[in-house]
Amino acid sequence: MTAQDPTLDAIERRLGFIPPFFVAAKHDPQLLAGLWRTTVDAYLDNPLPPVFKEKVGALLGRYCSIKYCLICHACTLVPLGVTSRDIFGFLQSPIPDDTALRDAMTQLQGMPPSTIAALSEPQEQAIHTLCCAVYLGGPAAEVARPLLRQVITRPDYDWLLLFVAYNRSCHEWVTAHPEVSYELDQRYLGNIDPLMAHAPPGADLLRLPQPDWLSAQYDHFAQTAHERDEEHPRLAELAARRLQEVLTSLRANLDTALRDASERQQLVDEATRAATLSQELLAIVSHDLRNPLHAINMDATLLTRLAPGNPDVLRAATRIRSSIQRSHRLIYDLLDFSQARAGGGLLIHPRPTLLHDLLRQGVEEIQTAHPDRRIVLNCEGNDTVACDPERIAQVISNLLSNAIIHSPGDSTITAETHADDDLIALRIHNLNRNGPIPDELRPSLFEPFKRGVNRELSATRSVGLGLYIVDQIVKGHGGTIGVHSDAAGTTFTVQLQRELHLAPRSPVPTASVTFAVL
C-alpha cells in the first residue's frame, strides 16, 4: 500500500493527516476502506454536538486497555474551547457505580424528550453515566437504554447508540493492535502541551487510573462470548416454552379465583410471582440475544462494503439483515408484551406529531428491507395528531410487516391516511395470499400468541404478538383498530383522536434493579 491509496488520500484530505488508528489496516485496502467509512458515518458525520461527542469518547476511552482513544478525544476538546480544568475534571470523575447510576436515573426521571444540544449540564452528566452503562452492557445497560430512549429524541438517541457502539469497536481494534500509538497522532502532538500546561496539581493524563476489575471483566466476557452464542437457540426455545407455561398458569389461577373468592389473594400473589419471573426471563433472554445480533448486523454491513460488486454477497447480507430485523422485532414485542401484562398497558408519551411523516418513514424502512415489494402511499388531510411518535411508528411497522407476510409477492400494498376535524385514520390494505381471514379467527385476532390464516409462514416469523402490541398501543392512545377481510383483500384501520386526553394511570410497583456489572 502506498501513500497514493485512495482511502489514505481521502483520510488525509478530510483530517489533514493520517491517524495511526488507520495505519494498522493499510495492508488490506478493503479493510481500510471499511474502517474509514464506519468512522465517517458513526463519528465524523455523526450530527451530535462535537463537544458532547468528544467528551463521551474520552469517558469511554477510560475502559480501553490502550489509551489511544482516551488521549486523542481529550486533546480534540482543546481546540473546541473546553478548558484543561474541565477536561481533567470529568476524566478523573469516579467510574460509575450503582449509586451513580441511580442518581443519573433520578436526575432524568420524568424529563420530557430533549435533543442532546438542549440538555442542561446536570442532565448531560447523567447521560454520560448512562452511556458508560450501555457501553459496559449487562443488567445496567438494560435499564439505561430504555431511559435514554425516553428522554432523548429518537434521532439523537439512534446517533448516540451508534457512537457508543463505534467506540467499543474502536477499543477492540486498538487493543488488538498495540502498535497504534497516540504519540504519533497530530491531535496529541498539537494539543497535549497546552492541555498539560494547565493541568491541575497531581493530574497526569497519560496515567489515569484504570479500575482493577476492568481487565478481569473483559477477560470474563471474552471467555463466555462463544458459549453464549451457542446457547442462544436453546435460550430462545426455553423462553417461549416457559412463557407459555406462565400464561397457562395465570389462566388457571384466574379461573380458580373466580370459583373460590377465599383463595383470591393467594392466587394473585402467585400470579404476580409468575409475571415477575417471566419478566426476568425475558430480560435475560433479550440481553443475551441483542449483543450477538448487533455483532452480526455489523458484520453484514461490513460484507456489503467489502464486496459492493458481488451480487451473491449482497444477497446474503440482505437476508442476514432482514433476519436480524425480524429478531429485533421479536425481542421488543416480547418485552412490550411483558410490560403490557404486568403494568396494565404500555406507557404513552404524546406530543404533536405529523402522521404523514411517520407513515412515509415507515414505508421507506419496510421498502428498504423488501426492495422487491411495491407499496403505494396516499396521504390526505391535516395530519397533525397528538400521539407518541415512537409507538405509532411501531404500529405502522407492524401493520406493514403483517401486510408483507400475508400478501402475494407480486401484489401492491396500500398505506393511506384520511382526516377530519376530530379523527385521523390510518389504513393498510393488502391482497390475501391464502384467502380472507376466517370469521372464527377475527374475535381473537388481537390476542397474544394468535396468528392469521398463514400459520405455516407465520411460524417462522413471529410468536403472534405483533397485532396484540398494535392493539395495546392504539388503546393507549384512546383510539380504535378494526379489520375488514374479504375476497378483495384485507384492510386494517386505525383511528386516532386528534387531541389526546389520557386518563391518569395508577402507579405500578416495580422490582428493584441491581447493577451487578459495575
Contacts in CASP RR format, 6 or more apart in sequence:
PFRMAT RR
TARGET T0000
AUTHOR 0000-0000-0000
METHOD contacts of the structure
MODEL  1
MTAQDPTLDAIERRLGFIPPFFVAAKHDPQLLAGLWRTTVDAYLDNPLPP
VFKEKVGALLGRYCSIKYCLICHACTLVPLGVTSRDIFGFLQSPIPDDTA
LRDAMTQLQGMPPSTIAALSEPQEQAIHTLCCAVYLGGPAAEVARPLLRQ
VITRPDYDWLLLFVAYNRSCHEWVTAHPEVSYELDQRYLGNIDPLMAHAP
PGADLLRLPQPDWLSAQYDHFAQTAHERDEEHPRLAELAARRLQEVLTSL
RANLDTALRDASERQQLVDEATRAATLSQELLAIVSHDLRNPLHAINMDA
TLLTRLAPGNPDVLRAATRIRSSIQRSHRLIYDLLDFSQARAGGGLLIHP
RPTLLHDLLRQGVEEIQTAHPDRRIVLNCEGNDTVACDPERIAQVISNLL
SNAIIHSPGDSTITAETHADDDLIALRIHNLNRNGPIPDELRPSLFEPFK
RGVNRELSATRSVGLGLYIVDQIVKGHGGTIGVHSDAAGTTFTVQLQREL
HLAPRSPVPTASVTFAVL
1 8 0 8 1.000
1 26 0 8 1.000
1 27 0 8 1.000
1 29 0 8 1.000
1 32 0 8 1.000
3 9 0 8 1.000
5 26 0 8 1.000
5 29 0 8 1.000
5 32 0 8 1.000
7 29 0 8 1.000
7 32 0 8 1.000
7 33 0 8 1.000
7 36 0 8 1.000
8 18 0 8 1.000
8 22 0 8 1.000
8 26 0 8 1.000
8 32 0 8 1.000
10 36 0 8 1.000
11 18 0 8 1.000
11 19 0 8 1.000
11 22 0 8 1.000
11 36 0 8 1.000
12 18 0 8 1.000
14 40 0 8 1.000
14 44 0 8 1.000
15 186 0 8 1.000
16 186 0 8 1.000
17 186 0 8 1.000
19 72 0 8 1.000
19 185 0 8 1.000
19 186 0 8 1.000
19 187 0 8 1.000
20 68 0 8 1.000
20 180 0 8 1.000
20 181 0 8 1.000
20 182 0 8 1.000
20 184 0 8 1.000
20 185 0 8 1.000
21 68 0 8 1.000
21 170 0 8 1.000
21 173 0 8 1.000
21 174 0 8 1.000
21 180 0 8 1.000
21 185 0 8 1.000
22 32 0 8 1.000
22 35 0 8 1.000
22 36 0 8 1.000
23 180 0 8 1.000
24 173 0 8 1.000
24 177 0 8 1.000
24 179 0 8 1.000
24 180 0 8 1.000
25 31 0 8 1.000
25 32 0 8 1.000
25 35 0 8 1.000
26 32 0 8 1.000
30 305 0 8 1.000
30 306 0 8 1.000
30 307 0 8 1.000
31 306 0 8 1.000
33 305 0 8 1.000
33 306 0 8 1.000
34 302 0 8 1.000
34 305 0 8 1.000
34 306 0 8 1.000
35 173 0 8 1.000
37 305 0 8 1.000
38 166 0 8 1.000
38 169 0 8 1.000
38 302 0 8 1.000
39 166 0 8 1.000
41 162 0 8 1.000
42 162 0 8 1.000
42 163 0 8 1.000
42 165 0 8 1.000
42 166 0 8 1.000
43 53 0 8 1.000
43 163 0 8 1.000
43 166 0 8 1.000
46 53 0 8 1.000
46 159 0 8 1.000
46 162 0 8 1.000
46 163 0 8 1.000
47 155 0 8 1.000
47 159 0 8 1.000
48 116 0 8 1.000
48 156 0 8 1.000
48 159 0 8 1.000
48 160 0 8 1.000
48 163 0 8 1.000
49 116 0 8 1.000
49 117 0 8 1.000
50 80 0 8 1.000
51 77 0 8 1.000
51 80 0 8 1.000
51 81 0 8 1.000
51 82 0 8 1.000
52 116 0 8 1.000
52 117 0 8 1.000
52 124 0 8 1.000
53 163 0 8 1.000
54 73 0 8 1.000
54 74 0 8 1.000
54 76 0 8 1.000
54 77 0 8 1.000
54 80 0 8 1.000
54 82 0 8 1.000
55 73 0 8 1.000
55 77 0 8 1.000
55 82 0 8 1.000
55 90 0 8 1.000
55 128 0 8 1.000
56 128 0 8 1.000
56 131 0 8 1.000
56 160 0 8 1.000
56 163 0 8 1.000
56 164 0 8 1.000
56 167 0 8 1.000
57 69 0 8 1.000
57 70 0 8 1.000
57 73 0 8 1.000
57 163 0 8 1.000
57 167 0 8 1.000
58 69 0 8 1.000
58 70 0 8 1.000
58 73 0 8 1.000
58 74 0 8 1.000
58 77 0 8 1.000
58 87 0 8 1.000
58 90 0 8 1.000
58 91 0 8 1.000
59 90 0 8 1.000
59 91 0 8 1.000
59 128 0 8 1.000
59 131 0 8 1.000
59 132 0 8 1.000
60 69 0 8 1.000
60 131 0 8 1.000
60 132 0 8 1.000
60 135 0 8 1.000
60 164 0 8 1.000
60 167 0 8 1.000
60 168 0 8 1.000
60 171 0 8 1.000
61 67 0 8 1.000
61 69 0 8 1.000
61 70 0 8 1.000
61 73 0 8 1.000
61 167 0 8 1.000
61 171 0 8 1.000
62 70 0 8 1.000
62 91 0 8 1.000
62 95 0 8 1.000
62 208 0 8 1.000
62 210 0 8 1.000
63 132 0 8 1.000
63 135 0 8 1.000
63 136 0 8 1.000
63 171 0 8 1.000
63 214 0 8 1.000
64 70 0 8 1.000
64 170 0 8 1.000
64 171 0 8 1.000
64 174 0 8 1.000
64 175 0 8 1.000
65 171 0 8 1.000
65 175 0 8 1.000
65 210 0 8 1.000
65 215 0 8 1.000
65 218 0 8 1.000
66 171 0 8 1.000
66 174 0 8 1.000
66 175 0 8 1.000
66 178 0 8 1.000
66 180 0 8 1.000
67 182 0 8 1.000
67 206 0 8 1.000
67 208 0 8 1.000
68 174 0 8 1.000
68 180 0 8 1.000
68 181 0 8 1.000
68 182 0 8 1.000
68 185 0 8 1.000
69 167 0 8 1.000
69 170 0 8 1.000
69 171 0 8 1.000
69 174 0 8 1.000
70 91 0 8 1.000
70 208 0 8 1.000
71 182 0 8 1.000
71 188 0 8 1.000
71 192 0 8 1.000
71 205 0 8 1.000
71 206 0 8 1.000
72 182 0 8 1.000
72 185 0 8 1.000
72 187 0 8 1.000
72 188 0 8 1.000
74 87 0 8 1.000
74 91 0 8 1.000
74 195 0 8 1.000
74 205 0 8 1.000
75 185 0 8 1.000
75 187 0 8 1.000
75 188 0 8 1.000
75 190 0 8 1.000
75 191 0 8 1.000
75 192 0 8 1.000
75 195 0 8 1.000
76 187 0 8 1.000
76 191 0 8 1.000
77 87 0 8 1.000
78 84 0 8 1.000
78 87 0 8 1.000
78 191 0 8 1.000
78 194 0 8 1.000
78 195 0 8 1.000
79 191 0 8 1.000
83 198 0 8 1.000
84 194 0 8 1.000
84 195 0 8 1.000
84 196 0 8 1.000
84 197 0 8 1.000
84 198 0 8 1.000
84 199 0 8 1.000
84 200 0 8 1.000
85 198 0 8 1.000
85 200 0 8 1.000
87 195 0 8 1.000
88 199 0 8 1.000
88 200 0 8 1.000
88 203 0 8 1.000
88 205 0 8 1.000
89 200 0 8 1.000
90 125 0 8 1.000
90 128 0 8 1.000
91 205 0 8 1.000
91 208 0 8 1.000
92 203 0 8 1.000
92 208 0 8 1.000
94 100 0 8 1.000
95 132 0 8 1.000
95 211 0 8 1.000
95 518 0 8 1.000
96 104 0 8 1.000
96 129 0 8 1.000
96 132 0 8 1.000
96 133 0 8 1.000
96 518 0 8 1.000
97 515 0 8 1.000
97 518 0 8 1.000
98 514 0 8 1.000
98 515 0 8 1.000
98 518 0 8 1.000
100 129 0 8 1.000
101 129 0 8 1.000
101 130 0 8 1.000
101 133 0 8 1.000
101 140 0 8 1.000
101 143 0 8 1.000
101 144 0 8 1.000
101 515 0 8 1.000
101 518 0 8 1.000
103 126 0 8 1.000
103 129 0 8 1.000
104 125 0 8 1.000
104 126 0 8 1.000
104 127 0 8 1.000
104 129 0 8 1.000
104 130 0 8 1.000
105 126 0 8 1.000
105 130 0 8 1.000
105 143 0 8 1.000
105 144 0 8 1.000
105 147 0 8 1.000
107 122 0 8 1.000
107 123 0 8 1.000
107 125 0 8 1.000
107 126 0 8 1.000
108 123 0 8 1.000
108 126 0 8 1.000
108 127 0 8 1.000
108 130 0 8 1.000
108 147 0 8 1.000
108 151 0 8 1.000
109 147 0 8 1.000
110 151 0 8 1.000
111 123 0 8 1.000
111 151 0 8 1.000
112 151 0 8 1.000
112 349 0 8 1.000
112 351 0 8 1.000
113 150 0 8 1.000
113 151 0 8 1.000
113 152 0 8 1.000
113 153 0 8 1.000
113 349 0 8 1.000
113 351 0 8 1.000
114 123 0 8 1.000
114 151 0 8 1.000
114 152 0 8 1.000
114 153 0 8 1.000
115 152 0 8 1.000
115 153 0 8 1.000
115 156 0 8 1.000
116 124 0 8 1.000
116 127 0 8 1.000
116 152 0 8 1.000
116 156 0 8 1.000
116 160 0 8 1.000
119 127 0 8 1.000
123 151 0 8 1.000
127 148 0 8 1.000
127 152 0 8 1.000
127 160 0 8 1.000
130 144 0 8 1.000
130 147 0 8 1.000
130 148 0 8 1.000
131 144 0 8 1.000
131 148 0 8 1.000
131 160 0 8 1.000
131 164 0 8 1.000
133 140 0 8 1.000
133 141 0 8 1.000
133 143 0 8 1.000
133 144 0 8 1.000
133 515 0 8 1.000
133 517 0 8 1.000
133 518 0 8 1.000
134 141 0 8 1.000
134 144 0 8 1.000
134 145 0 8 1.000
134 148 0 8 1.000
134 161 0 8 1.000
134 164 0 8 1.000
135 141 0 8 1.000
135 164 0 8 1.000
135 167 0 8 1.000
135 168 0 8 1.000
136 217 0 8 1.000
136 517 0 8 1.000
136 518 0 8 1.000
137 287 0 8 1.000
137 291 0 8 1.000
137 517 0 8 1.000
138 287 0 8 1.000
138 516 0 8 1.000
138 517 0 8 1.000
139 283 0 8 1.000
139 287 0 8 1.000
139 513 0 8 1.000
139 514 0 8 1.000
139 515 0 8 1.000
139 516 0 8 1.000
139 517 0 8 1.000
140 515 0 8 1.000
140 516 0 8 1.000
140 517 0 8 1.000
140 518 0 8 1.000
141 287 0 8 1.000
141 517 0 8 1.000
142 283 0 8 1.000
142 286 0 8 1.000
142 287 0 8 1.000
143 513 0 8 1.000
143 515 0 8 1.000
145 161 0 8 1.000
148 157 0 8 1.000
148 160 0 8 1.000
148 161 0 8 1.000
149 157 0 8 1.000
149 390 0 8 1.000
150 349 0 8 1.000
152 160 0 8 1.000
154 389 0 8 1.000
154 390 0 8 1.000
165 294 0 8 1.000
165 298 0 8 1.000
169 298 0 8 1.000
173 180 0 8 1.000
174 180 0 8 1.000
182 188 0 8 1.000
183 189 0 8 1.000
192 205 0 8 1.000
195 205 0 8 1.000
196 205 0 8 1.000
199 205 0 8 1.000
217 517 0 8 1.000
228 288 0 8 1.000
228 291 0 8 1.000
228 292 0 8 1.000
229 292 0 8 1.000
231 288 0 8 1.000
232 288 0 8 1.000
232 289 0 8 1.000
232 292 0 8 1.000
235 284 0 8 1.000
235 285 0 8 1.000
235 288 0 8 1.000
235 289 0 8 1.000
236 285 0 8 1.000
236 289 0 8 1.000
238 285 0 8 1.000
239 281 0 8 1.000
239 282 0 8 1.000
239 285 0 8 1.000
239 334 0 8 1.000
240 463 0 8 1.000
242 278 0 8 1.000
242 281 0 8 1.000
243 278 0 8 1.000
243 281 0 8 1.000
243 282 0 8 1.000
243 334 0 8 1.000
244 449 0 8 1.000
246 274 0 8 1.000
246 275 0 8 1.000
246 277 0 8 1.000
246 278 0 8 1.000
247 448 0 8 1.000
247 449 0 8 1.000
249 270 0 8 1.000
249 271 0 8 1.000
249 274 0 8 1.000
250 271 0 8 1.000
250 274 0 8 1.000
250 275 0 8 1.000
253 267 0 8 1.000
253 270 0 8 1.000
253 271 0 8 1.000
253 274 0 8 1.000
254 267 0 8 1.000
254 271 0 8 1.000
256 263 0 8 1.000
256 267 0 8 1.000
257 263 0 8 1.000
257 264 0 8 1.000
257 267 0 8 1.000
257 268 0 8 1.000
275 338 0 8 1.000
275 341 0 8 1.000
275 342 0 8 1.000
276 342 0 8 1.000
276 511 0 8 1.000
278 338 0 8 1.000
279 338 0 8 1.000
279 342 0 8 1.000
279 511 0 8 1.000
282 334 0 8 1.000
282 335 0 8 1.000
282 338 0 8 1.000
283 335 0 8 1.000
285 331 0 8 1.000
285 334 0 8 1.000
286 331 0 8 1.000
286 334 0 8 1.000
286 335 0 8 1.000
289 327 0 8 1.000
289 331 0 8 1.000
290 328 0 8 1.000
290 331 0 8 1.000
293 324 0 8 1.000
293 327 0 8 1.000
293 328 0 8 1.000
296 320 0 8 1.000
296 324 0 8 1.000
297 320 0 8 1.000
297 321 0 8 1.000
297 324 0 8 1.000
299 320 0 8 1.000
300 317 0 8 1.000
300 320 0 8 1.000
300 321 0 8 1.000
300 324 0 8 1.000
301 317 0 8 1.000
301 321 0 8 1.000
303 313 0 8 1.000
303 316 0 8 1.000
303 317 0 8 1.000
303 320 0 8 1.000
304 313 0 8 1.000
304 314 0 8 1.000
304 317 0 8 1.000
306 313 0 8 1.000
307 313 0 8 1.000
307 314 0 8 1.000
308 314 0 8 1.000
321 369 0 8 1.000
322 369 0 8 1.000
322 370 0 8 1.000
325 369 0 8 1.000
326 461 0 8 1.000
326 462 0 8 1.000
329 397 0 8 1.000
329 398 0 8 1.000
329 401 0 8 1.000
329 462 0 8 1.000
329 466 0 8 1.000
330 462 0 8 1.000
330 463 0 8 1.000
330 465 0 8 1.000
332 394 0 8 1.000
333 462 0 8 1.000
333 463 0 8 1.000
333 464 0 8 1.000
333 465 0 8 1.000
333 466 0 8 1.000
333 469 0 8 1.000
334 463 0 8 1.000
334 465 0 8 1.000
336 346 0 8 1.000
336 465 0 8 1.000
336 469 0 8 1.000
336 472 0 8 1.000
337 448 0 8 1.000
337 465 0 8 1.000
337 468 0 8 1.000
337 469 0 8 1.000
339 345 0 8 1.000
339 346 0 8 1.000
339 347 0 8 1.000
340 346 0 8 1.000
340 468 0 8 1.000
340 469 0 8 1.000
340 472 0 8 1.000
342 508 0 8 1.000
343 508 0 8 1.000
344 508 0 8 1.000
345 472 0 8 1.000
345 475 0 8 1.000
345 476 0 8 1.000
346 391 0 8 1.000
346 469 0 8 1.000
346 472 0 8 1.000
346 473 0 8 1.000
346 476 0 8 1.000
347 505 0 8 1.000
348 387 0 8 1.000
348 388 0 8 1.000
348 391 0 8 1.000
348 473 0 8 1.000
348 476 0 8 1.000
348 477 0 8 1.000
348 502 0 8 1.000
349 388 0 8 1.000
349 390 0 8 1.000
350 386 0 8 1.000
350 387 0 8 1.000
350 388 0 8 1.000
350 477 0 8 1.000
350 500 0 8 1.000
350 502 0 8 1.000
351 386 0 8 1.000
351 387 0 8 1.000
351 388 0 8 1.000
351 389 0 8 1.000
352 384 0 8 1.000
352 385 0 8 1.000
352 386 0 8 1.000
353 384 0 8 1.000
353 385 0 8 1.000
353 386 0 8 1.000
353 387 0 8 1.000
353 389 0 8 1.000
353 392 0 8 1.000
354 383 0 8 1.000
354 384 0 8 1.000
355 383 0 8 1.000
355 384 0 8 1.000
355 385 0 8 1.000
355 387 0 8 1.000
355 392 0 8 1.000
355 417 0 8 1.000
355 424 0 8 1.000
355 426 0 8 1.000
355 496 0 8 1.000
356 379 0 8 1.000
356 383 0 8 1.000
356 417 0 8 1.000
357 383 0 8 1.000
358 389 0 8 1.000
358 392 0 8 1.000
358 393 0 8 1.000
358 396 0 8 1.000
359 377 0 8 1.000
359 379 0 8 1.000
359 396 0 8 1.000
359 415 0 8 1.000
359 417 0 8 1.000
359 426 0 8 1.000
360 377 0 8 1.000
360 379 0 8 1.000
361 393 0 8 1.000
362 393 0 8 1.000
362 396 0 8 1.000
362 397 0 8 1.000
362 400 0 8 1.000
363 375 0 8 1.000
363 377 0 8 1.000
363 396 0 8 1.000
363 400 0 8 1.000
363 415 0 8 1.000
365 397 0 8 1.000
366 373 0 8 1.000
366 375 0 8 1.000
366 397 0 8 1.000
366 400 0 8 1.000
366 401 0 8 1.000
366 404 0 8 1.000
367 373 0 8 1.000
367 375 0 8 1.000
370 404 0 8 1.000
372 409 0 8 1.000
373 404 0 8 1.000
373 409 0 8 1.000
373 413 0 8 1.000
374 411 0 8 1.000
374 412 0 8 1.000
374 413 0 8 1.000
375 400 0 8 1.000
375 412 0 8 1.000
375 413 0 8 1.000
375 414 0 8 1.000
375 415 0 8 1.000
376 412 0 8 1.000
376 413 0 8 1.000
376 414 0 8 1.000
376 415 0 8 1.000
377 415 0 8 1.000
377 416 0 8 1.000
378 414 0 8 1.000
378 415 0 8 1.000
378 416 0 8 1.000
378 417 0 8 1.000
379 416 0 8 1.000
379 417 0 8 1.000
380 416 0 8 1.000
380 417 0 8 1.000
380 418 0 8 1.000
380 419 0 8 1.000
381 417 0 8 1.000
381 418 0 8 1.000
381 419 0 8 1.000
382 419 0 8 1.000
382 424 0 8 1.000
383 417 0 8 1.000
383 419 0 8 1.000
383 424 0 8 1.000
384 498 0 8 1.000
385 424 0 8 1.000
385 496 0 8 1.000
385 497 0 8 1.000
385 498 0 8 1.000
385 500 0 8 1.000
386 497 0 8 1.000
386 498 0 8 1.000
386 499 0 8 1.000
386 500 0 8 1.000
387 477 0 8 1.000
387 496 0 8 1.000
387 500 0 8 1.000
388 473 0 8 1.000
388 477 0 8 1.000
391 473 0 8 1.000
391 477 0 8 1.000
392 473 0 8 1.000
392 477 0 8 1.000
392 496 0 8 1.000
394 469 0 8 1.000
394 470 0 8 1.000
394 473 0 8 1.000
395 426 0 8 1.000
395 470 0 8 1.000
395 473 0 8 1.000
395 474 0 8 1.000
395 494 0 8 1.000
396 415 0 8 1.000
396 426 0 8 1.000
396 428 0 8 1.000
398 466 0 8 1.000
398 467 0 8 1.000
398 469 0 8 1.000
398 470 0 8 1.000
399 428 0 8 1.000
399 470 0 8 1.000
399 492 0 8 1.000
399 494 0 8 1.000
400 413 0 8 1.000
400 415 0 8 1.000
400 428 0 8 1.000
402 428 0 8 1.000
402 466 0 8 1.000
402 467 0 8 1.000
402 492 0 8 1.000
403 413 0 8 1.000
403 428 0 8 1.000
403 429 0 8 1.000
403 430 0 8 1.000
403 490 0 8 1.000
404 413 0 8 1.000
404 430 0 8 1.000
405 454 0 8 1.000
405 457 0 8 1.000
405 458 0 8 1.000
405 461 0 8 1.000
406 430 0 8 1.000
406 432 0 8 1.000
406 433 0 8 1.000
406 434 0 8 1.000
406 452 0 8 1.000
406 453 0 8 1.000
406 454 0 8 1.000
406 457 0 8 1.000
406 490 0 8 1.000
407 413 0 8 1.000
407 430 0 8 1.000
407 431 0 8 1.000
407 432 0 8 1.000
407 433 0 8 1.000
408 431 0 8 1.000
408 433 0 8 1.000
409 433 0 8 1.000
411 430 0 8 1.000
411 431 0 8 1.000
412 431 0 8 1.000
413 428 0 8 1.000
413 429 0 8 1.000
413 430 0 8 1.000
414 427 0 8 1.000
414 428 0 8 1.000
414 429 0 8 1.000
414 430 0 8 1.000
415 426 0 8 1.000
415 427 0 8 1.000
415 428 0 8 1.000
416 426 0 8 1.000
416 427 0 8 1.000
416 429 0 8 1.000
417 424 0 8 1.000
417 425 0 8 1.000
417 426 0 8 1.000
417 427 0 8 1.000
418 424 0 8 1.000
418 425 0 8 1.000
418 427 0 8 1.000
419 425 0 8 1.000
419 498 0 8 1.000
421 498 0 8 1.000
422 497 0 8 1.000
422 498 0 8 1.000
422 499 0 8 1.000
423 495 0 8 1.000
423 496 0 8 1.000
423 497 0 8 1.000
423 498 0 8 1.000
424 495 0 8 1.000
424 496 0 8 1.000
424 498 0 8 1.000
425 493 0 8 1.000
425 494 0 8 1.000
425 495 0 8 1.000
425 496 0 8 1.000
426 493 0 8 1.000
426 494 0 8 1.000
426 495 0 8 1.000
426 496 0 8 1.000
427 491 0 8 1.000
427 492 0 8 1.000
427 493 0 8 1.000
427 494 0 8 1.000
428 491 0 8 1.000
428 492 0 8 1.000
429 489 0 8 1.000
429 490 0 8 1.000
429 491 0 8 1.000
430 489 0 8 1.000
430 490 0 8 1.000
431 489 0 8 1.000
432 453 0 8 1.000
432 485 0 8 1.000
432 487 0 8 1.000
432 489 0 8 1.000
432 490 0 8 1.000
433 454 0 8 1.000
433 457 0 8 1.000
434 453 0 8 1.000
434 454 0 8 1.000
435 453 0 8 1.000
435 487 0 8 1.000
435 489 0 8 1.000
436 453 0 8 1.000
436 485 0 8 1.000
436 486 0 8 1.000
436 487 0 8 1.000
436 489 0 8 1.000
436 490 0 8 1.000
437 445 0 8 1.000
437 452 0 8 1.000
437 453 0 8 1.000
437 483 0 8 1.000
437 485 0 8 1.000
437 490 0 8 1.000
438 453 0 8 1.000
441 450 0 8 1.000
441 452 0 8 1.000
441 453 0 8 1.000
442 483 0 8 1.000
442 485 0 8 1.000
444 450 0 8 1.000
445 452 0 8 1.000
445 467 0 8 1.000
445 483 0 8 1.000
446 467 0 8 1.000
446 468 0 8 1.000
446 470 0 8 1.000
446 471 0 8 1.000
446 481 0 8 1.000
447 468 0 8 1.000
448 464 0 8 1.000
448 465 0 8 1.000
448 468 0 8 1.000
449 463 0 8 1.000
449 464 0 8 1.000
449 465 0 8 1.000
449 468 0 8 1.000
450 464 0 8 1.000
450 467 0 8 1.000
450 468 0 8 1.000
451 458 0 8 1.000
451 459 0 8 1.000
451 462 0 8 1.000
451 464 0 8 1.000
452 458 0 8 1.000
458 464 0 8 1.000
470 481 0 8 1.000
470 494 0 8 1.000
471 481 0 8 1.000
474 480 0 8 1.000
474 481 0 8 1.000
474 494 0 8 1.000
474 496 0 8 1.000
476 502 0 8 1.000
477 496 0 8 1.000
477 497 0 8 1.000
477 500 0 8 1.000
478 496 0 8 1.000
478 497 0 8 1.000
478 500 0 8 1.000
478 502 0 8 1.000
479 494 0 8 1.000
479 495 0 8 1.000
479 496 0 8 1.000
479 497 0 8 1.000
480 494 0 8 1.000
480 495 0 8 1.000
481 492 0 8 1.000
481 493 0 8 1.000
481 494 0 8 1.000
481 495 0 8 1.000
482 492 0 8 1.000
482 493 0 8 1.000
482 494 0 8 1.000
483 490 0 8 1.000
483 491 0 8 1.000
483 492 0 8 1.000
483 493 0 8 1.000
484 490 0 8 1.000
484 491 0 8 1.000
484 493 0 8 1.000
485 491 0 8 1.000
END
